[in-house]
Amino acid sequence: MILENNENHQQTQENQYKLQLGISTKYFFQKPIGNEIRKIQFRKKSLSVNEMAEMIREGYCFSHNFNTQHQVYGLREKTINNFDFTNYIWIDIDKCDQDLKSFYNKLRHKPTISYTTLSNSDQNYRYRLIYFLEFSISSNEEYKRYLNVIVNDIINDLGKNFIQFIDRKCFNTSLMMYGSKLDCTLILNEELIYTYQFIEQIESELKSLFKFKDLIGFNELKCSKEFILNNVIEENTITDNGNSTTSHLCNQVIENYKNGFNYQDYLSNVNTIKFESEELYIDVSDVFIYELNLYSAKGGKVPIGNRHGTLFRQGIILRNITPTISIEVLSTNLYCLYKYHYQHSHDFGVYEVCRISKGVMTMNPNDKQFKNTGRRKYLFNKDIYSSIDISRENKIKELAKCKRRKRDTFLLKNYDCDKSVLDNAKSLNISKSTIYNFLNENNYKTSCENKYREFLELYNKHPEIRSVRKLAKLTGLSDKTVQKYKRRIEKSV
Protein backbone atom coordinates (compact mmCIF):
# COMPACT_ATOMS: atom_id res chain seq x y z
CA MET A 1 0.00 0.00 0.00
CA ILE A 2 0.93 3.67 -0.10
CA LEU A 3 0.85 5.59 3.13
CA GLU A 4 -1.66 8.41 2.74
CA ASN A 5 -2.69 10.48 5.75
CA ASN A 6 -1.37 7.83 8.10
CA GLU A 7 -0.28 8.38 11.68
CA ASN A 8 3.13 9.74 10.65
CA HIS A 9 1.43 12.57 8.77
CA GLN A 10 -1.08 13.34 11.50
CA GLN A 11 1.47 13.73 14.23
CA THR A 12 3.39 16.83 15.23
CA GLN A 13 6.00 18.44 13.01
CA GLU A 14 8.91 16.81 14.81
CA ASN A 15 7.35 13.32 14.48
CA GLN A 16 6.59 13.52 10.74
CA TYR A 17 8.35 11.40 8.13
CA LYS A 18 12.04 12.21 7.90
CA LEU A 19 14.53 11.10 5.27
CA GLN A 20 18.15 10.30 6.22
CA LEU A 21 20.60 11.26 3.47
CA GLY A 22 23.63 13.35 2.53
CA ILE A 23 23.35 17.03 1.44
CA SER A 24 26.14 18.87 -0.36
CA THR A 25 27.80 21.66 1.60
CA LYS A 26 27.55 23.89 -1.49
CA TYR A 27 24.73 24.55 -3.94
CA PHE A 28 24.91 24.83 -7.74
CA PHE A 29 22.62 26.63 -10.19
CA GLN A 30 24.59 25.14 -13.07
CA LYS A 31 25.55 21.52 -13.41
CA PRO A 32 29.04 21.09 -11.84
CA ILE A 33 31.86 19.72 -13.98
CA GLY A 34 35.44 18.42 -13.54
CA ASN A 35 37.13 19.60 -10.33
CA GLU A 36 33.84 21.02 -9.05
CA ILE A 37 32.43 17.49 -8.89
CA ARG A 38 35.53 16.02 -7.25
CA LYS A 39 35.45 18.70 -4.52
CA ILE A 40 31.79 18.18 -3.56
CA GLN A 41 31.36 17.17 0.06
CA PHE A 42 28.22 15.98 1.81
CA ARG A 43 26.83 16.52 5.29
CA LYS A 44 24.55 13.97 6.98
CA LYS A 45 21.06 15.38 7.31
CA SER A 46 17.49 14.44 8.22
CA LEU A 47 14.88 16.12 6.00
CA SER A 48 11.11 16.11 5.57
CA VAL A 49 9.69 15.79 2.07
CA ASN A 50 8.96 19.53 1.91
CA GLU A 51 12.44 20.42 3.16
CA MET A 52 14.05 18.26 0.49
CA ALA A 53 11.89 19.89 -2.20
CA GLU A 54 13.11 23.34 -1.08
CA MET A 55 16.75 22.24 -1.13
CA ILE A 56 16.27 20.84 -4.64
CA ARG A 57 15.10 24.29 -5.76
CA GLU A 58 18.12 25.82 -4.03
CA GLY A 59 20.54 23.73 -6.10
CA TYR A 60 21.96 21.34 -3.50
CA CYS A 61 23.20 17.83 -4.38
CA PHE A 62 22.12 14.66 -2.59
CA SER A 63 23.62 11.27 -1.82
CA HIS A 64 22.54 8.04 -0.12
CA ASN A 65 24.02 7.03 3.25
CA PHE A 66 27.53 5.56 3.48
CA ASN A 67 29.60 3.99 6.23
CA THR A 68 31.63 6.81 7.74
CA GLN A 69 32.18 8.21 11.23
CA HIS A 70 32.36 11.76 9.88
CA GLN A 71 29.45 14.13 9.60
CA VAL A 72 31.00 15.55 6.42
CA TYR A 73 32.33 13.16 3.76
CA GLY A 74 33.47 13.26 0.13
CA LEU A 75 33.60 11.09 -2.99
CA ARG A 76 36.17 8.77 -1.45
CA GLU A 77 33.57 7.44 1.02
CA LYS A 78 30.76 7.51 -1.51
CA THR A 79 31.28 4.09 -3.14
CA ILE A 80 29.16 0.99 -3.75
CA ASN A 81 31.30 -1.11 -1.40
CA ASN A 82 30.86 1.51 1.32
CA PHE A 83 27.08 1.91 0.84
CA ASP A 84 25.10 1.76 4.10
CA PHE A 85 21.40 2.35 3.42
CA THR A 86 18.82 4.62 1.73
CA ASN A 87 15.12 5.46 2.06
CA TYR A 88 14.59 6.71 -1.49
CA ILE A 89 15.21 5.70 -5.08
CA TRP A 90 15.48 8.01 -8.07
CA ILE A 91 15.35 7.83 -11.86
CA ASP A 92 16.55 10.26 -14.53
CA ILE A 93 14.52 10.83 -17.70
CA ASP A 94 16.76 12.27 -20.44
CA LYS A 95 16.09 13.76 -23.90
CA CYS A 96 12.41 12.92 -23.63
CA ASP A 97 9.78 13.92 -26.20
CA GLN A 98 7.17 15.01 -23.62
CA ASP A 99 7.30 17.48 -20.79
CA LEU A 100 7.19 16.58 -17.11
CA LYS A 101 3.51 17.38 -16.50
CA SER A 102 2.32 15.34 -19.48
CA PHE A 103 4.48 12.42 -18.39
CA TYR A 104 3.40 12.69 -14.75
CA ASN A 105 -0.31 12.60 -15.59
CA LYS A 106 0.11 9.25 -17.38
CA LEU A 107 1.62 7.50 -14.36
CA ARG A 108 -0.59 5.32 -12.18
CA HIS A 109 1.96 5.33 -9.37
CA LYS A 110 3.29 8.87 -8.94
CA PRO A 111 6.73 9.80 -7.59
CA THR A 112 6.91 11.62 -4.27
CA ILE A 113 8.92 14.44 -5.91
CA SER A 114 9.36 15.11 -9.64
CA TYR A 115 11.34 18.03 -11.02
CA THR A 116 13.01 19.34 -14.18
CA THR A 117 16.79 19.14 -13.95
CA LEU A 118 19.46 21.77 -14.71
CA SER A 119 19.84 20.39 -18.26
CA ASN A 120 16.13 20.60 -19.14
CA SER A 121 15.10 22.47 -22.31
CA ASP A 122 12.01 22.77 -24.49
CA GLN A 123 13.76 20.69 -27.16
CA ASN A 124 15.04 17.95 -24.83
CA TYR A 125 12.94 17.46 -21.73
CA ARG A 126 14.94 16.19 -18.76
CA TYR A 127 13.53 15.47 -15.33
CA ARG A 128 14.08 13.40 -12.22
CA LEU A 129 11.68 11.18 -10.28
CA ILE A 130 12.17 10.47 -6.57
CA TYR A 131 10.24 7.75 -4.73
CA PHE A 132 10.35 7.98 -0.94
CA LEU A 133 10.28 4.67 0.95
CA GLU A 134 8.85 3.68 4.31
CA PHE A 135 11.58 1.02 4.60
CA SER A 136 15.37 0.98 4.16
CA ILE A 137 17.38 -0.51 1.29
CA SER A 138 20.73 -1.80 2.52
CA SER A 139 22.51 -3.21 -0.55
CA ASN A 140 23.26 -2.16 -4.11
CA GLU A 141 21.58 -5.28 -5.50
CA GLU A 142 18.43 -4.63 -3.48
CA TYR A 143 18.45 -1.03 -4.73
CA LYS A 144 18.62 -2.23 -8.34
CA ARG A 145 15.76 -4.64 -7.77
CA TYR A 146 13.33 -2.00 -6.49
CA LEU A 147 14.43 0.51 -9.08
CA ASN A 148 13.84 -2.20 -11.67
CA VAL A 149 10.22 -2.60 -10.49
CA ILE A 150 9.59 1.15 -10.80
CA VAL A 151 11.16 1.28 -14.28
CA ASN A 152 9.01 -1.62 -15.48
CA ASP A 153 5.94 0.08 -14.01
CA ILE A 154 6.73 3.27 -15.94
CA ILE A 155 7.20 1.28 -19.15
CA ASN A 156 3.86 -0.41 -18.52
CA ASP A 157 2.21 3.03 -18.36
CA LEU A 158 4.12 4.76 -21.17
CA GLY A 159 4.87 1.89 -23.56
CA LYS A 160 8.09 -0.04 -24.14
CA ASN A 161 9.58 2.58 -26.47
CA PHE A 162 9.86 4.94 -23.50
CA ILE A 163 12.78 2.93 -22.14
CA GLN A 164 15.11 4.83 -24.48
CA PHE A 165 14.65 7.94 -22.29
CA ILE A 166 15.62 6.29 -18.99
CA ASP A 167 19.19 6.95 -17.89
CA ARG A 168 20.89 3.60 -17.28
CA LYS A 169 23.42 5.12 -14.86
CA CYS A 170 20.71 5.40 -12.19
CA PHE A 171 21.14 1.74 -11.21
CA ASN A 172 23.99 2.58 -8.87
CA THR A 173 23.87 3.62 -5.19
CA SER A 174 27.15 5.53 -5.39
CA LEU A 175 25.75 8.19 -7.74
CA MET A 176 24.92 11.62 -6.39
CA MET A 177 21.72 13.37 -7.38
CA TYR A 178 21.88 17.01 -8.52
CA GLY A 179 19.30 19.56 -7.52
CA SER A 180 17.84 22.20 -9.82
CA LYS A 181 17.00 25.92 -9.73
CA LEU A 182 14.34 28.14 -8.23
CA ASP A 183 12.20 28.34 -11.39
CA CYS A 184 12.25 24.60 -12.12
CA THR A 185 9.01 22.68 -12.53
CA LEU A 186 8.55 20.65 -9.34
CA ILE A 187 5.61 18.39 -8.50
CA LEU A 188 5.33 17.33 -4.87
CA ASN A 189 3.09 14.90 -3.00
CA GLU A 190 4.38 14.65 0.54
CA GLU A 191 1.92 11.88 1.47
CA LEU A 192 3.22 9.42 -1.14
CA ILE A 193 5.56 7.21 0.87
CA TYR A 194 5.95 3.76 -0.69
CA THR A 195 5.86 0.71 1.55
CA TYR A 196 7.63 -2.57 0.96
CA GLN A 197 4.26 -4.33 0.51
CA PHE A 198 3.10 -1.89 -2.16
CA ILE A 199 6.22 -2.27 -4.29
CA GLU A 200 5.90 -6.04 -3.95
CA GLN A 201 2.31 -5.69 -5.16
CA ILE A 202 3.42 -3.67 -8.20
CA GLU A 203 5.97 -6.36 -9.03
CA SER A 204 3.32 -9.10 -8.77
CA GLU A 205 1.03 -7.19 -11.14
CA LEU A 206 3.83 -6.75 -13.65
CA LYS A 207 4.68 -10.43 -13.51
CA SER A 208 1.08 -11.26 -14.35
CA LEU A 209 1.24 -8.96 -17.38
CA PHE A 210 4.76 -9.48 -18.71
CA LYS A 211 7.56 -11.96 -19.09
CA PHE A 212 9.31 -9.95 -16.40
CA LYS A 213 12.96 -9.65 -17.43
CA ASP A 214 15.51 -8.56 -14.87
CA LEU A 215 16.83 -5.01 -15.27
CA ILE A 216 19.32 -5.32 -12.43
CA GLY A 217 22.24 -5.36 -14.87
CA PHE A 218 20.67 -2.73 -17.09
CA ASN A 219 23.41 -0.16 -16.56
CA GLU A 220 26.09 -2.77 -17.24
CA LEU A 221 24.65 -4.24 -20.47
CA LYS A 222 26.85 -3.70 -23.50
CA CYS A 223 23.97 -4.03 -25.93
CA SER A 224 21.93 -1.81 -28.19
CA LYS A 225 18.70 -0.08 -27.23
CA GLU A 226 16.95 -2.20 -29.86
CA PHE A 227 17.93 -5.34 -27.95
CA ILE A 228 16.54 -3.84 -24.76
CA LEU A 229 13.29 -2.84 -26.42
CA ASN A 230 12.76 -6.32 -27.83
CA ASN A 231 13.79 -8.33 -24.80
CA VAL A 232 13.47 -6.41 -21.53
CA ILE A 233 9.66 -6.29 -21.40
CA GLU A 234 7.40 -8.45 -23.51
CA GLU A 235 3.66 -9.18 -23.27
CA ASN A 236 2.89 -12.43 -21.54
CA THR A 237 1.30 -15.22 -23.57
CA ILE A 238 -1.86 -15.72 -21.57
CA THR A 239 -3.37 -19.19 -21.69
CA ASP A 240 -6.84 -20.42 -20.77
CA ASN A 241 -6.34 -24.16 -20.88
CA GLY A 242 -5.65 -23.87 -24.57
CA ASN A 243 -8.49 -21.41 -25.23
CA SER A 244 -6.87 -19.18 -27.83
CA THR A 245 -9.97 -16.93 -27.96
CA THR A 246 -9.52 -15.85 -24.35
CA SER A 247 -5.78 -15.43 -24.83
CA HIS A 248 -6.36 -13.24 -27.87
CA LEU A 249 -8.93 -11.13 -26.00
CA CYS A 250 -6.58 -10.65 -23.03
CA ASN A 251 -3.78 -9.52 -25.32
CA GLN A 252 -6.11 -7.06 -27.06
CA VAL A 253 -7.21 -5.64 -23.72
CA ILE A 254 -3.62 -5.13 -22.54
CA GLU A 255 -2.71 -3.44 -25.81
CA ASN A 256 -5.73 -1.12 -25.60
CA TYR A 257 -4.89 -0.26 -22.00
CA LYS A 258 -1.26 0.53 -22.78
CA ASN A 259 -2.33 2.73 -25.69
CA GLY A 260 -4.27 5.01 -23.33
CA PHE A 261 -7.82 3.69 -23.74
CA ASN A 262 -10.25 6.37 -22.45
CA TYR A 263 -12.73 4.43 -20.35
CA GLN A 264 -14.32 7.66 -19.05
CA ASP A 265 -16.23 8.01 -22.35
CA TYR A 266 -18.29 4.90 -21.59
CA LEU A 267 -19.44 5.59 -18.02
CA SER A 268 -22.72 7.43 -18.72
CA ASN A 269 -25.32 8.23 -21.35
CA VAL A 270 -26.57 11.35 -19.52
CA ASN A 271 -25.45 13.49 -22.46
CA THR A 272 -28.19 11.92 -24.59
CA ILE A 273 -30.88 13.98 -22.84
CA LYS A 274 -31.43 17.72 -22.70
CA PHE A 275 -32.48 19.44 -19.50
CA GLU A 276 -35.46 21.65 -20.32
CA SER A 277 -36.47 22.30 -16.71
CA GLU A 278 -34.84 24.85 -14.40
CA GLU A 279 -35.33 22.65 -11.33
CA LEU A 280 -32.24 21.53 -9.43
CA TYR A 281 -33.13 17.84 -9.90
CA ILE A 282 -34.83 16.35 -12.93
CA ASP A 283 -37.03 13.24 -12.99
CA VAL A 284 -35.68 10.90 -15.72
CA SER A 285 -37.48 7.73 -14.65
CA ASP A 286 -39.45 7.60 -17.89
CA VAL A 287 -36.31 7.27 -20.02
CA PHE A 288 -33.41 4.82 -19.89
CA ILE A 289 -30.55 6.83 -18.40
CA TYR A 290 -27.60 5.02 -16.86
CA GLU A 291 -24.50 6.15 -15.01
CA LEU A 292 -21.67 4.10 -13.53
CA ASN A 293 -20.87 5.36 -10.05
CA LEU A 294 -17.16 5.20 -9.20
CA TYR A 295 -17.69 6.21 -5.57
CA SER A 296 -16.37 3.73 -3.02
CA ALA A 297 -16.74 3.78 0.75
CA LYS A 298 -14.56 6.43 2.40
CA GLY A 299 -13.18 7.40 -1.00
CA GLY A 300 -11.08 4.23 -1.19
CA LYS A 301 -10.81 1.48 -3.79
CA VAL A 302 -13.00 -1.59 -4.22
CA PRO A 303 -11.54 -4.08 -1.71
CA ILE A 304 -10.47 -7.67 -2.27
CA GLY A 305 -13.53 -9.83 -1.76
CA ASN A 306 -15.92 -7.43 -3.51
CA ARG A 307 -14.15 -7.22 -6.84
CA HIS A 308 -15.91 -9.96 -8.83
CA GLY A 309 -19.42 -8.85 -7.88
CA THR A 310 -18.71 -5.15 -8.38
CA LEU A 311 -17.03 -5.65 -11.76
CA PHE A 312 -19.88 -7.89 -12.91
CA ARG A 313 -22.47 -5.25 -11.96
CA GLN A 314 -20.41 -2.52 -13.64
CA GLY A 315 -20.22 -4.67 -16.77
CA ILE A 316 -24.03 -4.84 -16.85
CA ILE A 317 -24.27 -1.06 -16.49
CA LEU A 318 -21.76 -0.57 -19.32
CA ARG A 319 -23.91 -2.79 -21.56
CA ASN A 320 -26.98 -0.75 -20.63
CA ILE A 321 -25.15 2.49 -21.44
CA THR A 322 -23.89 1.17 -24.79
CA PRO A 323 -26.12 -1.75 -25.88
CA THR A 324 -23.94 -2.39 -28.97
CA ILE A 325 -20.69 -2.57 -26.98
CA SER A 326 -18.29 -5.31 -28.11
CA ILE A 327 -16.66 -7.87 -25.83
CA GLU A 328 -13.26 -6.28 -26.47
CA VAL A 329 -14.39 -2.75 -25.53
CA LEU A 330 -16.33 -4.04 -22.51
CA SER A 331 -13.31 -6.04 -21.30
CA THR A 332 -10.99 -3.05 -21.77
CA ASN A 333 -13.37 -0.79 -19.84
CA LEU A 334 -13.55 -3.24 -16.94
CA TYR A 335 -9.78 -3.71 -16.96
CA CYS A 336 -9.24 0.08 -16.77
CA LEU A 337 -11.76 0.30 -13.92
CA TYR A 338 -9.91 -2.50 -12.12
CA LYS A 339 -6.50 -0.88 -12.60
CA TYR A 340 -7.56 2.55 -11.36
CA HIS A 341 -10.35 1.92 -8.86
CA TYR A 342 -9.75 -1.53 -7.29
CA GLN A 343 -7.32 -3.05 -4.84
CA HIS A 344 -4.90 -5.34 -6.67
CA SER A 345 -3.52 -8.79 -5.93
CA HIS A 346 -1.37 -11.30 -7.84
CA ASP A 347 -4.29 -13.70 -8.27
CA PHE A 348 -6.58 -11.23 -10.03
CA GLY A 349 -5.62 -9.78 -13.41
CA VAL A 350 -6.62 -9.38 -17.02
CA TYR A 351 -7.66 -13.02 -17.38
CA GLU A 352 -10.21 -12.75 -14.54
CA VAL A 353 -11.52 -9.47 -15.98
CA CYS A 354 -12.06 -11.09 -19.41
CA ARG A 355 -13.91 -14.01 -17.82
CA ILE A 356 -16.25 -11.57 -16.06
CA SER A 357 -16.83 -9.72 -19.35
CA LYS A 358 -17.77 -12.97 -21.09
CA GLY A 359 -20.27 -13.73 -18.31
CA VAL A 360 -21.87 -10.29 -18.71
CA MET A 361 -22.15 -10.74 -22.49
CA THR A 362 -24.08 -14.01 -22.07
CA MET A 363 -26.89 -12.32 -20.12
CA ASN A 364 -30.23 -11.29 -21.64
CA PRO A 365 -30.20 -7.48 -21.93
CA ASN A 366 -34.02 -7.40 -22.07
CA ASP A 367 -34.39 -8.94 -18.63
CA LYS A 368 -36.12 -6.48 -16.25
CA GLN A 369 -33.49 -6.79 -13.51
CA PHE A 370 -30.72 -6.38 -16.09
CA LYS A 371 -32.30 -3.22 -17.56
CA ASN A 372 -32.85 -1.67 -14.11
CA THR A 373 -29.20 -2.12 -13.05
CA GLY A 374 -27.54 1.30 -12.93
CA ARG A 375 -30.67 3.09 -14.12
CA ARG A 376 -31.07 6.64 -12.83
CA LYS A 377 -34.38 8.09 -11.63
CA TYR A 378 -33.24 11.62 -10.82
CA LEU A 379 -30.39 13.71 -12.17
CA PHE A 380 -28.72 16.86 -10.90
CA ASN A 381 -29.28 19.66 -13.43
CA LYS A 382 -25.66 20.31 -14.40
CA ASP A 383 -26.59 22.49 -17.37
CA ILE A 384 -27.66 25.27 -15.02
CA TYR A 385 -26.18 24.55 -11.58
CA SER A 386 -22.76 22.96 -12.20
CA SER A 387 -20.94 26.24 -11.53
CA ILE A 388 -23.02 27.17 -8.45
CA ASP A 389 -21.94 26.19 -4.95
CA ILE A 390 -24.93 24.40 -3.41
CA SER A 391 -24.75 22.85 0.05
CA ARG A 392 -25.39 19.16 0.56
CA GLU A 393 -28.36 20.00 2.80
CA ASN A 394 -30.03 22.05 0.07
CA LYS A 395 -29.39 19.34 -2.50
CA ILE A 396 -31.12 16.79 -0.26
CA LYS A 397 -34.12 19.14 0.18
CA GLU A 398 -34.40 19.78 -3.56
CA LEU A 399 -34.16 16.09 -4.37
CA ALA A 400 -37.00 15.40 -1.89
CA LYS A 401 -39.09 18.07 -3.63
CA CYS A 402 -38.46 16.44 -6.99
CA LYS A 403 -39.58 13.07 -5.62
CA ARG A 404 -42.74 14.65 -4.18
CA ARG A 405 -43.55 16.29 -7.51
CA LYS A 406 -43.27 12.92 -9.20
CA ARG A 407 -45.48 11.30 -6.57
CA ASP A 408 -48.12 14.02 -6.82
CA THR A 409 -48.20 13.90 -10.62
CA PHE A 410 -48.69 10.14 -10.55
CA LEU A 411 -51.44 10.13 -7.87
CA LEU A 412 -53.36 13.06 -9.30
CA LYS A 413 -53.56 11.14 -12.54
CA ASN A 414 -54.26 7.66 -11.17
CA TYR A 415 -55.95 7.98 -7.76
CA ASP A 416 -59.54 6.66 -7.71
CA CYS A 417 -61.63 8.75 -5.33
CA ASP A 418 -64.36 6.12 -5.20
CA LYS A 419 -61.95 3.59 -3.69
CA SER A 420 -60.48 3.45 -0.23
CA VAL A 421 -56.85 4.33 0.43
CA LEU A 422 -56.09 0.63 0.94
CA ASP A 423 -57.67 -0.35 -2.37
CA ASN A 424 -55.81 2.43 -4.18
CA ALA A 425 -52.54 1.34 -2.58
CA LYS A 426 -53.07 -2.22 -3.77
CA SER A 427 -54.11 -1.31 -7.31
CA LEU A 428 -51.32 1.27 -7.74
CA ASN A 429 -48.69 -0.91 -6.01
CA ILE A 430 -47.60 1.80 -3.57
CA SER A 431 -47.76 2.07 0.20
CA LYS A 432 -50.72 3.48 2.13
CA SER A 433 -48.39 5.95 3.88
CA THR A 434 -47.38 7.40 0.52
CA ILE A 435 -51.03 8.02 -0.35
CA TYR A 436 -51.83 9.50 3.06
CA ASN A 437 -48.80 11.81 2.81
CA PHE A 438 -50.02 12.92 -0.61
CA LEU A 439 -53.56 13.58 0.70
CA ASN A 440 -52.37 15.48 3.78
CA GLU A 441 -49.71 17.60 2.04
CA ASN A 442 -52.11 18.61 -0.74
CA ASN A 443 -55.23 18.93 1.46
CA TYR A 444 -56.87 16.55 -0.99
CA LYS A 445 -60.34 15.30 -0.03
CA THR A 446 -61.69 12.07 -1.47
CA SER A 447 -65.35 11.02 -1.62
CA CYS A 448 -64.49 8.25 0.82
CA GLU A 449 -63.12 10.78 3.28
CA ASN A 450 -66.20 12.95 2.84
CA LYS A 451 -68.46 9.97 3.54
CA TYR A 452 -66.52 9.16 6.67
CA ARG A 453 -66.68 12.77 7.92
CA GLU A 454 -70.47 12.85 7.31
CA PHE A 455 -70.81 9.56 9.21
CA LEU A 456 -68.66 10.89 12.05
CA GLU A 457 -70.78 14.01 12.34
CA LEU A 458 -74.04 11.99 12.65
CA TYR A 459 -72.34 9.50 14.99
CA ASN A 460 -71.37 12.28 17.39
CA LYS A 461 -74.84 13.91 17.22
CA HIS A 462 -76.64 10.70 18.20
CA PRO A 463 -74.69 9.11 21.06
CA GLU A 464 -77.74 6.99 21.92
CA ILE A 465 -77.42 5.11 18.59
CA ARG A 466 -74.51 2.67 18.42
CA SER A 467 -75.83 -0.51 16.84
CA VAL A 468 -74.68 -1.23 13.30
CA ARG A 469 -78.21 -1.74 12.01
CA LYS A 470 -79.54 1.55 13.42
CA LEU A 471 -76.44 3.52 12.28
CA ALA A 472 -76.83 2.09 8.77
CA LYS A 473 -80.46 3.21 8.71
CA LEU A 474 -79.48 6.68 10.06
CA THR A 475 -76.64 7.31 7.59
CA GLY A 476 -77.84 5.36 4.58
CA LEU A 477 -74.63 3.31 4.47
CA SER A 478 -74.23 -0.44 4.26
CA ASP A 479 -73.69 -2.53 7.39
CA LYS A 480 -70.14 -3.37 6.17
CA THR A 481 -69.21 0.31 5.74
CA VAL A 482 -70.65 1.20 9.15
CA GLN A 483 -68.61 -1.57 10.78
CA LYS A 484 -65.44 -0.25 9.09
CA TYR A 485 -66.12 3.35 10.19
CA LYS A 486 -66.89 2.25 13.76
CA ARG A 487 -63.52 0.39 13.96
CA ARG A 488 -61.75 3.49 12.66
CA ILE A 489 -63.40 5.65 15.32
CA GLU A 490 -62.54 3.20 18.09
CA LYS A 491 -58.89 3.09 16.99
CA SER A 492 -58.62 6.88 17.02
CA VAL A 493 -59.91 7.18 20.59
KADATA-V40052 format. One record per backbone hydrogen bond with DSSP energy under -1.0 kcal/mol. CO is the residue of the C=O (numbers start at 1). NH is the residue of the N-H. Records with the same first field share a line. If there is no record, write none. Layout:
BEGIN
CO=NH + NH
END
This chain:
BEGIN
1=195
12=15
13=16
19=47
21=45
22=63
23=43
33=36
34=38
35=39
37=40
41=25
42=73
43=23
45=21
47=19
48=52
49=53
50=54
51=55
52=56
53=57
54=58
55=60
56=59 + 180
59=28
61=24
62=177
63=22
65=84
71=44
73=42
74=78
77=79
80=83
82=67
85=65
86=137
87=133
89=131
91=129
92=167
93=127
96=125
99=103
100=104
101=105
103=106
104=107
112=189
113=130
114=187
115=128
117=120
124=121
125=96
126=117
127=93
128=115
129=91
130=112 + 113
131=89
132=194
137=86
139=143
140=144
141=145
142=146
143=147
144=148
145=149
146=150
147=151
148=152
149=153
150=154
151=155
152=156
153=157
154=158
155=159
159=162
160=163
161=164
162=165
163=166
165=94
167=170
168=171
170=172
172=175
177=62
181=184
185=116
187=114
189=192
191=193
193=3
194=134
195=199
196=200
197=201
198=202
199=203
200=204
201=205
202=206
203=207
204=208
206=210
209=236
210=212
215=218
217=220 + 221
224=228
225=229
226=230
227=231
228=232
232=213
234=211
236=238
240=243
242=244
243=247
244=248
245=249
246=250
247=251
248=252
249=253
250=254
251=255
252=256
253=257
254=258
255=259
256=261
257=260
261=263
262=265
263=266
264=267
267=292
269=272
270=273
280=381
282=379
284=287
287=289
289=376
290=269
296=299
297=300
302=343
303=306
306=310
307=311
308=312
309=313
310=314
311=315
312=316
313=317
314=318
315=319
316=320
317=321
318=322
322=325
326=330
327=331
328=332
329=333
330=334
331=335
332=336
333=337
334=338
335=339
336=340
337=341
338=342
341=302
345=348
349=353
350=354
351=355
352=356
353=357
354=358
355=359
356=360
357=361
360=363
364=367
367=371
368=372
370=373
372=375
374=291
377=284
379=282
380=382
381=385
382=386
385=388
391=395
392=396
393=397
394=398
395=399
396=400
397=401
398=402
399=403
400=404
401=405
402=406
403=407
404=408
405=409
406=410
407=411
408=412
409=413
410=414
411=415
416=419
420=424
421=425
422=426
423=427
424=428
425=430
431=435
432=436
433=437
434=438
435=439
436=440
437=441
438=442
439=444
446=450
447=451
448=452
449=453
450=454
451=455
452=456
453=457
454=458
455=459
456=460
457=461
458=462
462=465
467=471
468=472
469=473
470=474
471=475
472=476
478=482
479=483
480=484
481=485
482=486
483=487
484=488
485=489
486=490
487=491
488=492
END
